[in-house]
Amino acid sequence: PPLARESWGDIVGAGRQLIDALLREHARKWAQEADLVVTPALGGRSAEDFSDPATIMEAGRVAARAALPRMREIASARRPRPAPPTPAPPMVTGIVVRGQARLSERSLRAAFGQETPAPFDAARVIRGFDRVWAMGLFEAVWVDLEAAPGGAQLVLEVRESPPAAIELGWTFDEADEVNAFTRLRHRNFFGHGEGLDVTILGGARDSGASAVLQGDGLWQRSIGYLAGGELQEERPVVYEGGRELGRAAFSRDVAFVGAQASFGPNVVLQAKAFAGRIRSEERRGLTAEREDKYRMLKGLVAWDRLDDRDLPESGAALSVRGERSLRALDGVRDYWRVRA
């Protein structure tokens, strides 16, 4: 029997429903060519429910006994039956989006990435489902196929997660005493899936604020953009021969812009340009007052085939990061660095 709607509350349930719908459609087409279809009364059990196998097997026996007269009739006739023809996939004539409230329908369709009219392609639908789920904006994603004039229509139904969150943290150690941070996160700032992170720091060691805005679809879905900046003061403790000299004082006022391009689900390239200044305040016995112009170009190439970001069990990942001081734009420090 079809799965109850309440069973698709997460990505596992959505995958089960997609498989269940395809299997039921496949079984229906075979049943049209069958001489006899035996249908046990299974109630609301799903295909992987093995909680009470004895009851399930008994339901099969009851249905088979009821079908015995027809089975004998078929066996006595012994007529050959031709193999059923392979059915052509239905033509998908349109896509319907339901459930979105804050995210724009255009961005959701762009992530789903299905073309119409076109024959139904289960592999392509699953890839689109993965891209929508990877946006990180939904509690549940649902894909269904409904009859429509001239064929069928794909139905993409979503249930959005709350877009905003706040994170708080505190640390304490002997040298720096209490430090705290507050991070405000919004995962759909302009309604197209943009992510905005604002972090505020406060403590004896450092204080300040930073903001980062990141989004997709600047020119097309695979091209994204980044922008942000930070205003931060650092006051590390300086020691000489085990004797504490006091705290140095540095301030960073930096802004950046960048772009990133994705190549399939596994490769991303990123480039960012930074501009700002770094100042050191004069402290007795420590740093002299100085101001450096900060001009930097940073790049990233990342390849990731891990099966899970947080607790991977298989796959591999490789990233190469590089940065170069831009002396041509008044950068003070002349250096480059590469990390892999």
C-alpha positions as CSV (number, residue, x, y, z in Angstrom):
1,P,0.0,0.0,0.0
2,P,1.1,3.6,-0.5
3,L,3.1,5.1,2.4
4,A,1.4,7.5,4.8
5,R,2.3,11.1,4.2
6,E,3.5,11.5,7.8
7,S,6.4,9.1,7.1
8,W,8.4,11.5,4.9
9,G,9.5,13.9,7.6
10,D,13.2,13.7,6.7
11,I,15.5,13.0,3.7
12,V,15.4,9.2,4.4
13,G,11.6,9.2,4.3
14,A,11.6,11.3,1.1
15,G,13.9,8.7,-0.5
16,R,11.7,5.9,0.6
17,Q,8.7,7.6,-0.8
18,L,10.4,8.1,-4.2
19,I,11.5,4.5,-4.4
20,D,8.0,3.3,-3.2
21,A,6.3,5.4,-5.9
22,L,8.5,4.1,-8.7
23,L,8.1,0.4,-7.5
24,R,4.3,0.8,-7.3
25,E,4.1,2.2,-10.8
26,H,6.3,-0.6,-12.1
27,A,4.2,-3.2,-10.3
28,R,1.0,-1.7,-11.7
29,K,2.3,-2.0,-15.3
30,W,3.2,-5.7,-14.8
31,A,-0.2,-6.4,-13.1
32,Q,-2.0,-5.3,-16.3
33,E,-0.4,-8.2,-18.1
34,A,-0.8,-10.8,-15.3
35,D,-3.3,-13.6,-15.4
36,L,-3.8,-13.3,-11.7
37,V,-2.8,-10.7,-9.1
38,V,-2.8,-11.9,-5.4
39,T,-3.0,-8.9,-3.1
40,P,-2.6,-9.7,0.7
41,A,-4.3,-7.4,3.1
42,L,-1.3,-5.7,4.6
43,G,-2.9,-2.6,6.2
44,G,-0.5,0.3,6.4
45,R,2.7,-1.7,6.4
46,S,5.7,-0.4,4.4
47,A,7.9,-2.6,2.3
48,E,10.6,-2.7,4.9
49,D,8.4,-3.4,7.9
50,F,9.6,-6.8,9.4
51,S,8.2,-6.2,12.9
52,D,5.7,-9.1,12.7
53,P,6.6,-11.5,9.9
54,A,4.3,-14.2,11.1
55,T,1.2,-12.0,10.6
56,I,2.5,-10.9,7.2
57,M,3.1,-14.5,6.0
58,E,-0.4,-15.5,7.3
59,A,-2.0,-12.7,5.2
60,G,-0.2,-14.1,2.2
61,R,-1.5,-17.6,2.9
62,V,-5.1,-16.3,3.3
63,A,-4.9,-14.4,0.0
64,A,-3.4,-17.3,-1.8
65,R,-6.0,-19.8,-0.6
66,A,-8.7,-17.4,-1.8
67,A,-7.1,-17.4,-5.3
68,L,-6.7,-21.2,-5.6
69,P,-9.7,-21.7,-7.9
70,R,-8.3,-19.2,-10.4
71,M,-4.8,-20.7,-10.1
72,R,-6.2,-24.1,-11.0
73,E,-8.1,-22.7,-13.9
74,I,-5.0,-21.0,-15.3
75,A,-2.9,-24.1,-14.8
76,S,-5.3,-26.3,-16.7
77,A,-5.4,-24.0,-19.7
78,R,-1.5,-23.9,-20.0
79,R,-1.7,-21.2,-22.6
80,P,1.6,-19.3,-23.3
81,R,1.6,-15.6,-22.5
82,P,3.8,-13.2,-24.4
83,A,6.2,-11.0,-22.5
84,P,4.8,-7.6,-21.7
85,P,6.2,-4.7,-23.8
86,T,8.6,-2.3,-22.1
87,P,6.7,0.8,-21.3
88,A,8.0,4.2,-22.4
89,P,8.7,6.7,-19.7
90,P,6.0,9.3,-19.3
91,M,6.6,12.7,-20.8
92,V,7.1,15.4,-18.1
93,T,5.3,18.5,-19.3
94,G,5.7,20.8,-16.3
95,I,7.1,21.4,-12.8
96,V,5.0,22.5,-9.9
97,V,6.6,24.0,-6.7
98,R,4.8,24.0,-3.4
99,G,5.5,24.9,0.1
100,Q,8.2,27.6,-0.3
101,A,7.5,30.9,1.6
102,R,10.7,32.9,2.0
103,L,12.8,31.4,-0.8
104,S,12.1,32.6,-4.3
105,E,10.5,30.0,-6.6
106,R,13.0,30.9,-9.3
107,S,16.0,30.0,-7.1
108,L,14.3,26.7,-6.1
109,R,13.6,25.8,-9.8
110,A,17.2,26.7,-10.7
111,A,18.6,24.3,-8.1
112,F,16.2,21.6,-9.1
113,G,17.4,22.0,-12.7
114,Q,14.8,19.9,-14.6
115,E,14.0,20.7,-18.2
116,T,10.5,20.3,-19.7
117,P,9.0,18.9,-21.8
118,A,11.2,15.8,-21.5
119,P,10.9,12.1,-20.8
120,F,10.9,11.2,-17.1
121,D,14.5,10.5,-16.0
122,A,14.7,9.1,-12.4
123,A,18.5,9.7,-12.2
124,R,18.1,13.3,-13.2
125,V,15.3,13.9,-10.7
126,I,17.4,12.4,-7.9
127,R,20.3,14.7,-8.7
128,G,18.0,17.6,-8.6
129,F,16.6,16.4,-5.3
130,D,20.1,16.3,-3.9
131,R,20.9,19.9,-5.1
132,V,17.7,21.2,-3.4
133,W,18.4,19.4,-0.2
134,A,22.1,20.6,-0.2
135,M,20.9,24.2,0.0
136,G,20.4,23.6,3.7
137,L,17.2,25.6,3.9
138,F,14.6,22.8,4.3
139,E,13.3,20.4,7.0
140,A,11.9,18.1,4.3
141,V,12.0,17.9,0.5
142,W,9.4,15.8,-1.4
143,V,9.3,14.9,-5.1
144,D,6.2,13.4,-6.7
145,L,4.8,12.6,-10.2
146,E,1.2,13.6,-11.0
147,A,-0.9,13.1,-14.1
148,A,-1.2,16.1,-16.3
149,P,-2.5,16.9,-19.8
150,G,-0.1,15.4,-22.4
151,G,1.8,13.3,-19.8
152,A,2.8,14.1,-16.2
153,Q,4.1,16.9,-14.1
154,L,6.8,16.8,-11.4
155,V,5.8,18.2,-8.1
156,L,8.6,19.6,-5.8
157,E,7.2,20.2,-2.3
158,V,9.4,21.6,0.5
159,R,9.1,22.5,4.1
160,E,11.4,25.4,5.0
161,S,13.6,25.5,8.1
162,P,13.8,28.7,10.2
163,P,16.4,30.8,8.3
164,A,18.0,32.6,11.2
165,A,20.0,31.3,14.1
166,I,22.2,32.7,16.9
167,E,25.3,31.1,18.4
168,L,26.9,32.0,21.7
169,G,30.2,30.9,23.1
170,W,32.5,31.7,26.0
171,T,36.1,30.7,26.9
172,F,38.3,31.3,29.9
173,D,42.0,30.8,30.5
174,E,44.6,32.2,32.9
175,A,46.2,34.6,30.4
176,D,43.3,35.9,28.5
177,E,40.6,35.5,31.1
178,V,37.0,35.6,29.7
179,N,36.4,35.8,26.0
180,A,33.0,35.6,24.3
181,F,31.6,35.5,20.8
182,T,28.1,35.9,19.3
183,R,27.3,34.8,15.8
184,L,24.2,35.7,13.9
185,R,23.4,33.5,10.9
186,H,20.8,34.0,8.2
187,R,20.7,31.3,5.4
188,N,18.2,33.1,3.1
189,F,19.0,36.8,3.5
190,F,17.6,38.2,0.2
191,G,15.3,35.3,-0.5
192,H,17.6,33.5,-3.0
193,G,19.5,31.3,-0.6
194,E,22.2,33.8,0.3
195,G,24.0,33.2,3.6
196,L,24.9,36.0,6.0
197,D,27.2,35.5,9.0
198,V,27.8,38.3,11.5
199,T,30.2,37.6,14.3
200,I,30.9,39.8,17.4
201,L,33.9,39.1,19.6
202,G,34.7,40.5,23.0
203,G,37.4,39.8,25.6
204,A,40.8,40.6,26.9
205,R,42.6,39.1,24.0
206,D,40.5,40.4,21.0
207,S,37.4,42.2,20.2
208,G,35.6,43.3,17.1
209,A,33.1,42.3,14.5
210,S,33.1,40.6,11.1
211,A,30.5,39.9,8.4
212,V,30.4,37.5,5.4
213,L,27.8,37.4,2.7
214,Q,27.8,34.4,0.3
215,G,25.4,33.5,-2.5
216,D,25.0,31.6,-5.7
217,G,23.7,32.6,-9.1
218,L,25.6,35.8,-9.9
219,W,25.6,34.9,-13.6
220,Q,24.4,31.3,-13.5
221,R,23.8,28.7,-10.8
222,S,27.4,27.4,-10.8
223,I,29.0,30.9,-10.3
224,G,28.7,32.4,-6.8
225,Y,30.0,35.5,-5.0
226,L,31.4,36.4,-1.6
227,A,31.9,39.7,0.2
228,G,32.7,40.7,3.7
229,G,34.9,42.5,6.1
230,E,36.2,42.7,9.7
231,L,37.1,45.3,12.3
232,Q,39.2,43.6,14.9
233,E,41.6,44.5,17.7
234,E,44.1,41.9,19.0
235,R,45.9,42.2,22.3
236,P,48.1,39.1,22.8
237,V,50.3,38.8,25.9
238,V,54.0,39.1,25.1
239,Y,56.6,37.2,27.2
240,E,60.4,37.4,27.4
241,G,62.3,34.8,29.3
242,G,59.1,33.7,31.1
243,R,58.4,37.3,32.2
244,E,55.3,39.0,31.1
245,L,55.9,42.3,29.3
246,G,52.3,43.2,28.8
247,R,49.9,43.1,25.9
248,A,50.6,44.2,22.4
249,A,47.8,46.0,20.4
250,F,47.0,45.4,16.8
251,S,44.0,46.5,14.8
252,R,42.7,45.1,11.5
253,D,40.3,46.9,9.2
254,V,39.9,44.7,6.1
255,A,37.2,44.1,3.4
256,F,37.1,41.5,0.7
257,V,35.2,40.5,-2.4
258,G,35.4,37.2,-4.3
259,A,33.8,34.7,-6.6
260,Q,33.6,30.9,-6.7
261,A,32.8,28.4,-9.4
262,S,31.6,24.8,-8.9
263,F,32.3,22.0,-11.4
264,G,29.8,19.2,-10.7
265,P,29.2,18.2,-7.0
266,N,32.8,17.6,-6.1
267,V,35.1,20.5,-7.3
268,V,35.0,24.2,-6.3
269,L,37.4,27.1,-7.2
270,Q,37.4,30.3,-5.2
271,A,39.3,33.6,-5.5
272,K,39.1,36.5,-3.1
273,A,40.8,40.0,-3.1
274,F,41.4,41.8,0.2
275,A,42.1,45.4,1.0
276,G,42.6,47.2,4.3
277,R,45.1,48.2,6.9
278,I,46.8,46.7,9.9
279,R,48.0,49.1,12.7
280,S,50.2,48.4,15.7
281,E,50.0,50.7,18.7
282,E,53.1,51.7,20.5
283,R,53.5,50.1,23.9
284,R,56.4,50.6,26.3
285,G,59.0,47.9,25.7
286,L,56.9,46.4,22.9
287,T,55.9,47.3,19.3
288,A,56.5,50.7,17.8
289,E,53.5,52.4,16.2
290,R,53.2,51.4,12.5
291,E,50.5,51.1,9.9
292,D,50.7,48.6,7.0
293,K,48.5,48.5,3.9
294,Y,47.0,45.1,3.5
295,R,46.5,44.0,-0.1
296,M,46.1,40.3,-0.6
297,L,44.8,37.8,-3.2
298,K,43.7,34.4,-1.9
299,G,42.7,31.3,-3.8
300,L,41.3,27.9,-3.1
301,V,40.9,24.7,-5.2
302,A,39.0,21.9,-3.4
303,W,38.0,18.4,-4.4
304,D,35.8,16.4,-2.1
305,R,34.5,12.9,-2.4
306,L,33.8,12.2,1.2
307,D,30.5,10.4,1.9
308,D,29.7,12.7,4.9
309,R,31.1,16.1,5.9
310,D,31.2,15.6,9.6
311,L,31.7,11.8,10.2
312,P,33.1,10.4,6.9
313,E,33.4,6.6,6.5
314,S,34.7,6.6,2.9
315,G,36.1,8.9,0.2
316,A,38.9,11.5,0.1
317,A,39.2,15.2,0.0
318,L,42.0,17.5,-1.1
319,S,42.3,21.3,-0.9
320,V,45.0,23.7,-2.0
321,R,45.0,27.3,-0.6
322,G,47.3,30.1,-1.7
323,E,47.8,33.8,-1.0
324,R,49.9,36.5,-2.5
325,S,50.6,40.0,-1.3
326,L,49.8,42.6,-4.0
327,R,52.7,45.0,-4.0
328,A,51.4,46.6,-7.2
329,L,48.3,47.8,-5.2
330,D,50.5,49.3,-2.3
331,G,50.8,46.0,-0.4
332,V,53.6,46.4,2.2
333,R,54.7,42.9,2.8
334,D,56.1,41.0,-0.2
335,Y,55.4,37.3,0.3
336,W,53.3,34.3,-0.9
337,R,52.2,31.1,0.7
338,V,50.7,27.8,-0.4
339,R,49.1,25.2,1.8
340,A,47.8,21.8,0.7
